[in-house]
Amino acid sequence: MSKRLHVGNLSYQTTRQDLATLFERFGEVLDATVITDRESGRSRGFGFVEMDEAAAEKAMAQLDGSQLNGRAVTVTEARAVSRSTR
C-alpha cells in the first residue's frame, strides 16, 4: 500500500525531479508533484510525493526539516481533502 506525503516550504525553483531525487534514496517514488498556480504557472511552495508505506515513513522521519534548494522543508502525511470543502 502506498502513502502520500505533503512536502512544504519548497523553494520556488524546486522541480518534481528535485523531489523525486530527494525521496528516492528511501525507496521507489511512485509520483512526485510540485503544485503550481493555475494562472502564473509559478510554484505555490509545496508538493506531494507518493511512495510505499514503509519507505514513506522512513523518508518522513529523515527528511522533515532537511535542506532542499536552500530551504528547510516540512514533510508530513498528506490529509485527504473532501471535494465539498475546496
N, C-alpha and C positions, 0 to 999 in steps of 0.2 A: 504494500500500500504506500502511496506517496503522500508527502506533506508539502504544503505551500508556505513559504516564508516571505514575510514582508521585510524589505531592506530599505531603511530610511536614512535621511541625511546624506544623500548622494550628491556628489559634485555634478553640476550641470553638464560637464563633459563626459561623464560616465556612460559607457555604451552597454548594450546587452552582452557583448563579448567580454567586456571587463568583468561583469557579474559572473558569467559562466566560468571564466578563468579562475576567479577568486574561489568559487564554491566547488569546482570540480576536484580539488585535492581531497575532498571528503567523500566523494562518490560521484556517480553519474548524475549530471544535471539534465533533467527531463525538459525543462523550459526555463528561460530567463528573459525577463521583460523589464524595460525601463519605461515608466509611464510618462507620456508626453502630452503637452497641451494641444487640444484639437486645432486651435486656430493658428498658433505660432509655431507649433512643432517642437518647441523647446521642452527639455526635461522638466518634470514637476518635482524632481528631487527625491523620488522614491521608485521602487520597483518590486518585482516578485521573482522568486526562484522556487522551482518545484523539483524535489528530489525524493529518493527513497526515504522512508520514515527514519531509519537508523542513521543514515548519512545526514539528514536534515537536523536531527538532534545534536550530532557532533558539531556540525557547522554552526548552529545557533550558539552553542556553548563556547566555541573557539573564536568566532568572528564578531560577536556583539562587542562594539567598542573598538574594533580594529580599524586601521587606516586603509582607505581606498581613495586614490587620487587626491590626497591631502585632506580628507575629511574622516572623522571618526563615525563610522556607520553604525546604525542600530539594526539588529537582526532579531525579529520576533516571529512567532507563529502568526500567520495571516488569519484574520477573522472572516467568517462568511458574512456577506452583506446581503440583506434582503433587498430584492429589486424594488419593493414598495417604499423603502426608506431613502432611496437615492435622490 
